[in-house]
Amino acid sequence: LLYQNMGGKSSDIESDAHQANRRGSTSSFVTRFFVLIFKCLCCYCLCLFGIQCCKRIWESLLSCCSIKRNKSKQYNPVPTWDDDIELHKYGKGSEFRDISWKSRQRGHDLSSCTVENVRYKVGGTPNGEHDNEDRWFETHDVSKPYQVVALFDGHDGPRAVDHVHKYIKNELERARSVTSTTLQDLFVETETDFFENIRIYVEERQRLRNAMPPEMKSYQASQQYPREVARLQELEPLISGGCTAVVAVVCGNKLYVANVGDSRAVVVYQTSNGAMETLQLSTDHDVKNEEELKRLEKLGLNPEELKRAGRLGPQENTRSIGDYNIKGGYQSVDV
C-alpha cells in the first residue's frame, strides 16, 4: 500500500526482485569459478613439489647404492701414468704390456703406433687430455756413422716444440760426426734460432704495451684500447711456449746423451748374474735438484720460494728450450 501510495505498482516490485536474484546468481557463479581455479593451481603446485621431492629421494637412494658398490670393490693402488708421445710398437715397458692387455679386452688396440697424448687410468682406460705437444724421432740410416733417438716434451702450445724438433733433426741429419760438445752447442743454437724466429712478435708486443699506460688495469685497457688488447692476445701464443729435450746418439762404440729439462734417458743392461738393471743417463733439471737451485740463486732467485712452490713459473722444470716469457724477466716471474 505504501509503494502504491508512492506511485509504484506491484508488478514493478516483482521485476526488481527478479533482477536482484539474477545479479546474485551471476556473482555467485563467478566466485565459485575463481575458487575452482585457485584450488586447481594449489593442486598443481603440490603435485610439482611432490614430484621434485620424490626425484631427490630417488637420486639420494641411487647415490647411496653407488657409494656402497664402490666401497665393496677393492682396487690395488696402481698409479696412473701418461705417455704424451706417440706410442712405440714395442710398448712402454712391463706397465704398457699389462695395460695394453687389459685395454684390448675393452676394445682398445694399443699395439699400434696410433695412440697419442693419452693418460691411462687404473685398469687401462685411456683418456685424452689435450692436443699433442710432444715430438720424437729416430734414425735408421746405416750409411751414417751414428744413430739418434730424440724426444721433446712441449708445453704451452706446439709452436716451440715444432721448431725445436725440426731444427735439431735437420742439423743432426747433416752432421758428419757427433760428440757431447756437438749436442750441447746444438741446444744453444736451437734456442737462439727460436728466439730470433719470434723476435718480430716480441718487438710488436713491446710496442703495443708501450702505447698503453703501465699502471692501467687489464679491464680498463680492454675498454680504452680494445684493438691493442686483442692483438696482444693474438701474439701471446706466438711467443709463449717451450719444451724439454733429451737426445741420445750412438757413434761407434760410444753413447752420447744430452738433455735439458726433466726428460730422461735410461739405459737397461744385464748384469753378470743375469739380472736386469737400469741406469739414468740424464740429469733432471727441476726444483728438486740442489745444483739447479744454487744456479738459480746466483741469478737472483730465492731457492726457498722455488722449493715451496715446487715450480719455476708454470713449469716444474728449471731448464728448457724456449719459454721467452720466463727467461725474458726471470727475476720477476711468479713462482
C-alpha positions in Angstrom: 0.0 0.0 0.0 2.9 2.3 0.8 4.5 1.6 -2.6 1.2 2.1 -4.3 0.7 5.4 -2.5 4.1 6.5 -3.7 3.0 5.9 -7.3 4.5 2.4 -7.8 3.0 -0.9 -8.9 3.2 -4.4 -7.5 4.5 -5.7 -10.9 7.5 -3.4 -10.6 8.3 -4.8 -7.2 8.4 -8.4 -8.7 10.6 -7.3 -11.6 13.2 -5.7 -9.3 13.3 -8.7 -7.1 13.9 -11.0 -10.1 16.7 -8.8 -11.4 18.3 -8.8 -8.0 18.2 -12.6 -7.9 19.8 -12.8 -11.3 22.7 -10.5 -10.3 23.2 -12.5 -7.1 23.3 -15.8 -9.1 25.9 -14.3 -11.6 28.2 -13.1 -8.8 28.0 -16.4 -7.0 28.9 -18.3 -10.2 32.0 -16.0 -10.8 33.1 -16.5 -7.2 32.8 -20.3 -7.5 34.7 -20.3 -10.8 37.7 -18.4 -9.3 37.7 -20.6 -6.3 37.9 -23.6 -8.5 40.8 -22.2 -10.5 42.6 -21.4 -7.2 42.1 -24.9 -6.0 43.4 -26.3 -9.3 46.5 -24.1 -9.1 47.2 -25.3 -5.5 46.8 -28.9 -6.5 49.2 -28.4 -9.5 51.8 -26.8 -7.2 51.5 -29.5 -4.7 52.0 -32.1 -7.4 55.1 -30.4 -8.7 56.5 -30.2 -5.2 55.8 -33.8 -4.6 57.4 -34.9 -7.9 60.6 -32.9 -7.0 60.7 -34.4 -3.6 60.3 -37.9 -4.9 63.0 -37.3 -7.6 65.5 -36.1 -5.0 64.8 -39.0 -2.7 65.3 -41.4 -5.6 68.6 -39.7 -6.6 69.8 -39.9 -3.0 69.0 -43.6 -2.9 70.8 -44.2 -6.1 73.8 -42.3 -4.8 73.9 -44.3 -1.6 73.7 -47.5 -3.5 76.5 -46.4 -5.8 78.8 -45.5 -2.9 78.2 -48.8 -1.3 79.0 -50.7 -4.5 82.2 -48.7 -4.9 83.3 -49.3 -1.3 82.7 -53.0 -1.8 85.3 -53.1 -4.7 88.9 -53.3 -3.6 91.4 -51.8 -6.1 95.1 -52.1 -5.9 96.8 -48.7 -5.5 98.3 -48.7 -9.0 99.5 -45.3 -10.0 98.3 -43.7 -13.3 100.8 -42.9 -16.0 100.8 -41.0 -19.2 102.9 -41.1 -22.4 102.4 -37.7 -24.1 104.1 -39.2 -27.1 103.2 -41.5 -29.9 103.3 -45.0 -28.5 106.1 -47.3 -29.7 105.2 -50.6 -31.3 107.5 -52.1 -28.6 105.3 -50.6 -25.9 106.4 -48.9 -22.8 107.9 -51.4 -20.5 106.0 -54.0 -18.5 103.4 -51.4 -17.4 102.4 -50.8 -21.0 102.2 -54.5 -21.9 100.0 -55.2 -18.8 97.7 -52.2 -19.5 97.7 -53.0 -23.2 96.3 -56.4 -22.5 93.6 -55.1 -20.2 92.7 -52.4 -22.8 92.4 -54.9 -25.6 89.8 -56.7 -23.6 87.8 -53.4 -23.7 88.3 -53.0 -27.4 91.3 -50.5 -27.3 94.1 -51.5 -29.6 97.3 -50.2 -28.1 99.6 -52.4 -30.1 99.9 -49.9 -33.0 101.5 -46.5 -33.1 98.3 -44.5 -33.3 97.6 -43.6 -29.6 98.9 -40.1 -28.8 99.0 -38.0 -25.7 96.8 -40.2 -23.6 96.6 -40.7 -19.9 95.8 -44.2 -18.7 93.6 -44.7 -15.7 93.8 -47.7 -13.4 92.6 -50.6 -15.5 93.9 -49.3 -18.7 91.1 -46.9 -19.7 92.6 -44.2 -22.0 91.5 -40.6 -21.5 92.7 -37.9 -24.0 93.6 -34.6 -22.2 94.9 -32.0 -24.7 96.4 -31.6 -28.1 99.7 -33.4 -28.6 102.6 -31.1 -27.8 105.4 -33.7 -27.9 107.7 -34.9 -30.7 110.3 -37.5 -31.2 112.4 -39.0 -34.0 115.0 -41.8 -34.5 117.3 -42.6 -37.4 117.9 -45.9 -39.1 120.4 -44.8 -41.8 123.1 -47.5 -41.8 125.2 -45.3 -44.1 125.8 -42.8 -41.3 128.4 -43.5 -38.6 125.9 -42.7 -35.8 122.3 -43.4 -34.8 120.0 -40.9 -33.0 117.0 -41.1 -30.7 115.5 -37.8 -29.6 112.4 -36.8 -27.6 110.9 -33.3 -27.0 108.3 -32.6 -24.3 106.4 -29.4 -25.3 104.3 -27.2 -23.1 102.1 -24.1 -23.6 101.5 -24.8 -27.2 103.1 -26.7 -30.1 105.0 -23.8 -31.7 108.2 -24.1 -29.7 108.4 -27.9 -29.8 107.7 -28.0 -33.6 110.6 -25.6 -34.2 113.0 -27.4 -31.9 112.1 -30.8 -33.3 112.6 -29.7 -36.9 115.8 -27.7 -36.2 117.6 -30.5 -34.3 116.5 -33.2 -36.7 117.8 -31.3 -39.7 121.1 -30.4 -38.0 121.8 -34.0 -36.9 120.9 -35.3 -40.3 123.5 -33.0 -41.9 126.2 -33.6 -39.3 129.1 -35.9 -40.2 130.0 -36.8 -36.6 128.5 -36.2 -33.2 130.1 -35.6 -29.8 128.9 -34.4 -26.4 130.1 -30.9 -27.3 128.1 -31.1 -30.6 124.9 -31.8 -28.7 125.5 -29.0 -26.1 126.2 -26.4 -28.8 123.2 -27.7 -30.8 120.8 -26.9 -27.9 122.1 -23.4 -27.6 121.9 -22.8 -31.3 118.4 -24.2 -31.4 117.1 -21.8 -28.8 118.9 -18.8 -30.4 117.3 -19.6 -33.7 113.8 -19.9 -32.0 114.2 -16.6 -30.2 115.3 -15.0 -33.5 112.2 -16.5 -35.1 109.8 -14.9 -32.6 111.7 -11.6 -32.3 109.3 -9.7 -34.5 106.4 -10.8 -32.3 108.2 -9.8 -29.1 109.0 -6.3 -30.5 105.4 -5.8 -31.7 104.2 -6.8 -28.2 106.5 -4.3 -26.6 105.3 -1.5 -28.9 101.7 -2.3 -28.0 102.4 -2.3 -24.3 104.3 1.0 -24.5 101.3 2.6 -26.2 99.2 1.9 -23.0 99.8 3.4 -19.5 101.8 0.9 -17.5 99.6 1.4 -14.4 96.4 0.8 -16.3 94.4 -2.3 -15.2 93.5 -5.0 -17.7 89.8 -4.2 -17.6 90.4 -0.5 -18.3 92.8 -1.4 -21.1 90.3 -3.6 -22.8 87.8 -0.8 -22.7 90.1 2.1 -23.8 92.4 0.1 -26.1 90.3 -2.8 -27.5 92.3 -3.3 -30.7 95.7 -3.3 -28.9 94.4 -5.8 -26.3 93.0 -8.1 -29.0 96.3 -8.0 -30.8 98.3 -8.8 -27.6 96.1 -11.8 -27.1 96.9 -13.0 -30.6 100.6 -12.5 -30.1 100.8 -14.4 -26.8 100.6 -18.0 -28.2 103.2 -17.0 -30.8 105.7 -16.0 -28.1 105.0 -18.3 -25.2 105.8 -22.0 -25.0 108.9 -24.1 -24.8 110.0 -27.7 -24.5 112.4 -30.0 -22.8 114.7 -32.2 -24.8 116.7 -35.4 -24.5 118.9 -36.7 -27.3 120.9 -39.9 -27.3 123.5 -40.6 -30.0 125.4 -43.9 -30.6 128.6 -43.1 -32.5 130.9 -46.1 -32.9 131.2 -47.7 -29.5 130.3 -44.6 -27.6 126.9 -43.3 -26.4 126.4 -39.6 -26.0 123.4 -38.2 -24.1 122.4 -34.6 -23.7 119.2 -33.2 -22.1 117.6 -30.0 -20.9 114.6 -30.1 -18.5 113.2 -33.2 -16.9 113.0 -35.5 -19.9 115.0 -38.7 -19.1 117.3 -41.1 -20.8 117.5 -44.5 -19.2 119.6 -47.5 -20.2 118.7 -51.0 -19.4 121.5 -53.6 -19.1 122.1 -57.1 -17.9 124.5 -57.8 -15.0 126.9 -60.7 -14.8 124.4 -62.7 -12.8 121.7 -62.3 -15.4 119.7 -59.6 -13.6 118.3 -56.6 -15.5 119.3 -53.2 -14.1 118.6 -49.6 -15.2 120.8 -46.5 -15.1 119.6 -43.0 -15.7 121.9 -41.2 -18.1 120.3 -37.7 -18.0 120.0 -35.1 -15.3 116.6 -33.8 -14.0 116.6 -30.1 -14.2 113.9 -29.2 -11.7 113.4 -27.6 -8.3 114.3 -30.8 -6.6 117.8 -30.6 -8.0 120.1 -28.8 -5.4 122.6 -27.8 -8.1 119.8 -26.2 -10.1 118.7 -24.3 -7.0 122.2 -23.0 -6.5 122.4 -21.9 -10.1 119.1 -20.0 -9.9 120.1 -18.4 -6.6 123.2 -16.9 -8.4 120.7 -15.4 -10.9 118.9 -13.7 -8.1 116.0 -16.1 -7.4 115.0 -17.3 -4.0 115.6 -21.1 -3.7 113.3 -21.4 -0.7 110.4 -19.9 -2.6 111.1 -22.2 -5.5 111.1 -25.3 -3.3 108.0 -24.2 -1.6 106.2 -23.6 -4.9 107.6 -26.7 -6.5 108.0 -24.9 -9.9 109.5 -22.1 -11.8 106.7 -20.1 -13.3 104.1 -22.5 -14.7 106.6 -25.4 -15.1 108.3 -27.8 -12.7 111.5 -27.9 -14.8 114.1 -25.2 -14.4 115.6 -25.5 -17.9 114.0 -25.6 -21.3 114.4 -24.5 -24.9 112.1 -21.5 -25.4 109.9 -20.1 -22.6 110.7 -16.5 -23.5 108.1 -15.2 -21.0 110.1 -16.7 -18.2 113.6 -16.0 -19.4 112.8 -12.5 -20.6 112.1 -11.5 -17.0 113.0 -14.4 -14.8 113.7 -12.2 -11.7 110.0 -11.1 -11.6 108.4 -14.3 -12.7 105.6 -15.6 -10.5 107.0 -18.7 -8.7 
